[in-house]
Structure formats: structure tokens, C-alpha cells
Amino acid sequence: MLPASMLYWIAEEDLDPFEMRLYVHYLISAERRLPNTPASESAAKCRMSVKNMEKARNGLCKKGYISVNESQGHLSITLEDLDIRAYASLYPDKFLAAFPNADLDAILNRS
């Protein structure tokens, strides 16, 4: 997994406020090794409606931050490893501003 500072920077650039809040909830839950919670509990913890939580979860899934698996009526959320190259290529100026010592050519595998 990426260093926390880089992960947060990417998420802040890429996610809307609801997605960001839910993503932080998932990161904290994973760090504490907490089991997946029902949608209503996640929504309450994030201070959003279940509808907004589900929309945010779908957005996180489409953007590749999480994967969602359903088994026997229960959802399982898995955090995905983010590809730093994809984000550095999408936001090179912002990336270098946030990480001025980064070697963008090496990250993007340029020679």
C-alpha cells in the first residue's frame, strides 16, 4: 500500500466529500481490523444517509479504491492498492507540488 501521505493526497484530488469520508472510514476500519458493518452503521458513523453512503461506495468502487463482493446477502468491502503511476500521470503538476522531491520520470517509468 502507498504511504499514507501519498494515499491521502490522491484521494483528496480524486474523491468527492462523501466518497472521501467513507474511504477514511474504510481505512480506519481496516487499520483496526474491524469487521464489515451493515450499510446503516457505516452511514451513521460517516454522518450521511444510507443513500449517500451507497452512492459514495459505488463511486469508490468505480474509481478503483475498493471492491465490493456479495455472498449470502452480505457485502464484503476490500481496499484496493492504488496505482501511483495512474495518478501521477493524471495530475503531474499537482503531484510534483505535493511531492517536490519525487522523481516523476522514474514513477512513470520514463527513461
Order of alpha helices (4+ residues) and beta strands (2+ residues): alpha-alpha-alpha-alpha-beta-beta-alpha-alpha-alpha
